[in-house]
Amino acid sequence: MSPTRGALVTGAAVTAAAAVVLTVVVWPDGSGSGPSGDTASPSGTSAEAAAPSPSRSYPMSSTPSAIPAVREHTAARGPGWQPGEDSTVVIAKGSQVLADEAELLAKELKIRYRGAEPARAGDVELALGAKDAGPAESYTLTVRDRKVKITGPDESGVFYGTRTLKQSLKADGTFPEGVVNDRPDRPQRGLNLDIARKHYSAEWIEDRIREMGDLKLNQLGLHFSDDQAFRIESKSHPRSVSDQALTQDRGPPHRRPRQ
């Protein structure tokens, strides 16, 4: 063996021995970079596997956005609810009278309607409660376990609950976790239109009716007769009707017969 090669081999042996001593002395006391130390290995996998993954914590929910504002909201911690790809609208057993409300909500939220089926995670369930469960047109809207349940003593109450859900989703994207208990302040809540002095098309009035539903208004007043015009088609007195008037069906616009 040449001197140079001998020196290399001797140096390597000393280095290896030092490495062995370092391994034996450092790892047990937890101050090195081995499996028992505080410092992770180069890949970091050992420390990551040992560390528990923290559970997600949600802040207390806020009151949902709605017009008119809801009377009562009990806040809770949770993700809230928003429609997903697998979300559907269902009705509770014995609540078949709510099928129209359920189909309308499903169409508005762009999700499917499944009929009278058990609610799953991600679903909205509509249920009719007992008549004495609350005041007329009241409702309870609960968001829990990634599901929404709307109950009320009558169809109107459940419908108004769907309006609150629709409004809040449109405003915030997610309906907050918790429970809403809501009821109207007055039995009569309406809009009055003076269609005698100004003509409004049937389509325009229909749009206002849909807005009234969203705002939980329940009466529409049409002032259609005045000294300036008579805006409703009359089969018995057609000459009394103004040129611009609402027809009794969805036929062509009314035209007053010539004299």
DRENLUMVO-978118 format. One line per field, with one value per residue (C-alpha): residue number from 0; x, y, z. Coordinates in nm, 2 decimals. Layout:
// DRENLUMVO-978118
i	[NUM  ...]
x	[X  ...]
y	[Y  ...]
z	[Z  ...]
//
This chain:
// DRENLUMVO-978118
i	[0  1  2  3  4  5  6  7  8  9  10  11  12  13  14  15  16  17  18  19  20  21  22  23  24  25  26  27  28  29  30  31  32  33  34  35  36  37  38  39  40  41  42  43  44  45  46  47  48  49  50  51  52  53  54  55  56  57  58  59  60  61  62  63  64  65  66  67  68  69  70  71  72  73  74  75  76  77  78  79  80  81  82  83  84  85  86  87  88  89  90  91  92  93  94  95  96  97  98  99  100  101  102  103  104  105  106  107  108  109  110  111  112  113  114  115  116  117  118  119  120  121  122  123  124  125  126  127  128  129  130  131  132  133  134  135  136  137  138  139  140  141  142  143  144  145  146  147  148  149  150  151  152  153  154  155  156  157  158  159  160  161  162  163  164  165  166  167  168  169  170  171  172  173  174  175  176  177  178  179  180  181  182  183  184  185  186  187  188  189  190  191  192  193  194  195  196  197  198  199  200  201  202  203  204  205  206  207  208  209  210  211  212  213  214  215  216  217  218  219  220  221  222  223  224  225  226  227  228  229  230  231  232  233  234  235  236  237  238  239  240  241  242  243  244  245  246  247  248  249  250  251  252  253  254  255  256  257  258]
x	[0.00  0.14  0.18  -0.09  -0.34  -0.26  -0.32  -0.66  -0.77  -0.66  -0.84  -1.15  -1.14  -1.10  -1.39  -1.62  -1.53  -1.61  -1.94  -2.03  -1.94  -2.14  -2.44  -2.43  -2.38  -2.61  -2.93  -3.03  -3.02  -3.26  -3.02  -2.92  -3.09  -3.18  -3.52  -3.55  -3.43  -3.64  -3.50  -3.67  -3.48  -3.40  -3.73  -3.93  -4.15  -4.08  -4.17  -4.48  -4.61  -4.58  -4.74  -5.13  -5.32  -5.52  -5.90  -6.05  -6.21  -6.49  -6.58  -6.92  -7.16  -7.31  -7.67  -7.78  -7.83  -8.20  -8.47  -8.66  -8.40  -8.47  -8.61  -8.39  -8.07  -7.89  -7.53  -7.32  -6.98  -6.96  -6.90  -7.25  -7.42  -7.38  -7.52  -7.27  -7.27  -7.45  -7.69  -8.06  -8.39  -8.62  -8.95  -9.02  -9.26  -9.61  -9.52  -9.62  -9.80  -9.46  -9.36  -9.41  -9.20  -8.93  -8.92  -8.90  -8.61  -8.42  -8.46  -8.34  -8.04  -7.96  -7.97  -8.20  -8.53  -8.55  -8.91  -9.00  -8.66  -8.44  -8.21  -7.84  -7.53  -7.55  -7.93  -8.21  -8.52  -8.86  -9.11  -9.46  -9.50  -9.81  -10.05  -9.99  -9.61  -9.59  -9.77  -9.91  -9.64  -9.36  -9.07  -8.76  -8.45  -8.17  -7.82  -7.64  -7.42  -7.39  -7.77  -8.05  -8.40  -8.69  -9.01  -9.32  -9.69  -9.81  -9.70  -9.65  -9.41  -9.19  -9.20  -9.07  -8.80  -8.68  -8.68  -8.44  -8.21  -8.21  -8.14  -7.86  -7.69  -7.71  -7.56  -7.29  -7.25  -7.29  -7.58  -7.44  -7.45  -7.72  -8.10  -8.33  -8.67  -8.87  -9.22  -9.39  -9.45  -9.79  -10.05  -10.09  -9.78  -9.84  -9.76  -10.01  -9.99  -10.18  -10.22  -10.50  -10.28  -9.99  -9.99  -9.77  -9.73  -9.84  -9.47  -9.36  -9.63  -9.53  -9.17  -9.29  -9.50  -9.19  -9.00  -9.28  -9.25  -8.87  -8.95  -9.23  -9.51  -9.85  -10.09  -10.10  -10.34  -10.42  -10.58  -10.71  -11.00  -11.00  -11.12  -10.81  -10.83  -10.98  -10.70  -10.88  -11.04  -11.42  -11.62  -11.95  -11.83  -11.54  -11.57  -11.50  -11.16  -10.85  -10.62  -10.35  -10.50  -10.45  -10.63  -10.82  -10.59  -10.25  -10.38  -10.26  -10.28  -10.62  -10.73  -11.04  -11.30  -11.35  -11.65]
y	[0.00  0.34  0.61  0.82  0.54  0.44  0.78  0.80  0.46  0.55  0.89  0.72  0.47  0.75  0.94  0.63  0.56  0.92  0.89  0.58  0.74  1.05  0.83  0.64  0.94  1.20  1.02  0.89  1.23  1.39  1.67  1.55  1.51  1.15  0.99  1.08  1.44  1.75  1.84  1.66  1.43  1.58  1.46  1.56  1.25  1.11  1.43  1.49  1.14  1.17  1.52  1.51  1.70  1.99  1.98  2.28  2.54  2.77  3.11  3.18  3.24  3.58  3.67  3.59  3.87  3.91  4.17  4.21  4.11  3.79  3.83  3.58  3.39  3.15  3.15  2.83  2.71  2.54  2.58  2.68  2.57  2.63  2.43  2.17  1.94  1.66  1.89  1.84  1.96  1.71  1.72  1.54  1.25  1.37  1.72  1.66  1.99  2.16  2.01  2.34  2.53  2.26  2.25  2.63  2.64  2.37  2.56  2.88  2.72  2.51  2.18  1.87  1.80  1.44  1.44  1.28  1.13  1.13  1.43  1.37  1.58  1.88  1.87  2.11  1.96  2.12  2.00  2.10  2.12  2.11  2.40  2.51  2.49  2.87  3.18  3.19  3.24  3.17  2.93  2.78  2.74  2.52  2.48  2.19  1.89  2.04  2.02  2.28  2.21  2.46  2.39  2.59  2.55  2.63  2.65  3.02  3.00  2.74  2.94  3.25  3.04  2.94  3.32  3.38  3.10  3.23  3.60  3.51  3.28  3.55  3.81  3.60  3.28  3.07  3.05  3.07  2.78  2.81  2.84  3.11  3.17  3.42  3.55  3.85  4.16  4.23  4.00  4.23  4.34  4.46  4.67  4.90  4.98  5.26  5.12  5.35  5.66  5.46  5.14  4.85  4.54  4.20  4.09  4.38  4.32  3.95  4.04  4.26  3.97  3.75  4.03  4.06  3.69  3.73  4.03  3.83  4.06  3.89  4.14  4.32  4.61  4.71  5.05  4.99  5.23  5.61  5.91  5.88  5.52  5.18  4.92  4.58  4.41  4.40  4.15  4.32  4.69  4.67  5.04  5.15  4.99  5.20  5.12  5.00  4.75  4.41  4.12  3.85  3.58  3.56  3.65  3.95  4.30  4.46  4.69  4.90  4.84  5.12  5.35]
z	[0.00  -0.09  0.18  0.02  0.00  0.36  0.48  0.31  0.45  0.80  0.78  0.66  0.94  1.20  1.04  1.05  1.41  1.51  1.33  1.52  1.85  1.76  1.68  2.00  2.23  2.07  1.97  2.31  2.48  2.23  2.13  1.79  1.45  1.49  1.53  1.90  1.87  1.86  1.51  1.23  0.99  0.65  0.51  0.81  0.79  1.14  1.32  1.10  1.16  1.53  1.56  1.59  1.33  1.49  1.45  1.26  1.48  1.35  1.48  1.61  1.32  1.24  1.17  0.81  0.57  0.49  0.42  0.64  0.90  1.09  1.44  1.62  1.53  1.77  1.66  1.66  1.55  1.22  0.84  0.76  0.44  0.07  -0.23  -0.37  -0.66  -0.46  -0.28  -0.33  -0.19  -0.02  0.17  0.50  0.51  0.53  0.39  0.02  0.02  0.01  -0.32  -0.51  -0.26  -0.28  -0.66  -0.68  -0.43  -0.62  -0.94  -0.78  -0.62  -0.93  -0.75  -0.78  -0.61  -0.48  -0.34  -0.01  0.08  0.39  0.40  0.35  0.42  0.19  0.15  0.23  0.39  0.41  0.67  0.78  1.15  1.37  1.33  1.69  1.65  1.60  1.48  1.12  0.85  1.10  1.04  1.19  0.98  1.12  0.98  1.14  1.03  0.68  0.63  0.63  0.77  0.73  0.93  0.98  1.09  0.74  0.38  0.39  0.68  0.51  0.19  0.37  0.52  0.17  0.09  0.38  0.27  -0.09  0.01  0.25  -0.01  -0.27  -0.04  0.14  -0.05  0.26  0.51  0.87  1.12  1.38  1.42  1.29  1.44  1.25  1.21  1.05  1.25  1.09  0.93  0.62  0.43  0.08  -0.22  -0.39  -0.77  -0.93  -1.28  -1.37  -1.40  -1.54  -1.75  -1.64  -1.84  -1.70  -1.72  -1.51  -1.25  -1.24  -1.17  -0.88  -0.74  -0.73  -0.55  -0.31  -0.23  -0.16  0.07  0.25  0.14  0.12  -0.05  -0.38  -0.44  -0.80  -0.84  -1.20  -1.24  -1.23  -1.42  -1.63  -1.74  -1.69  -1.72  -1.69  -1.99  -1.97  -2.17  -2.09  -2.15  -2.39  -2.49  -2.13  -2.13  -2.21  -2.51  -2.27  -2.03  -1.88  -2.04  -1.85  -1.99  -2.15  -2.49  -2.70  -2.54  -2.52  -2.80  -2.76  -3.04  -3.28  -3.24]
//
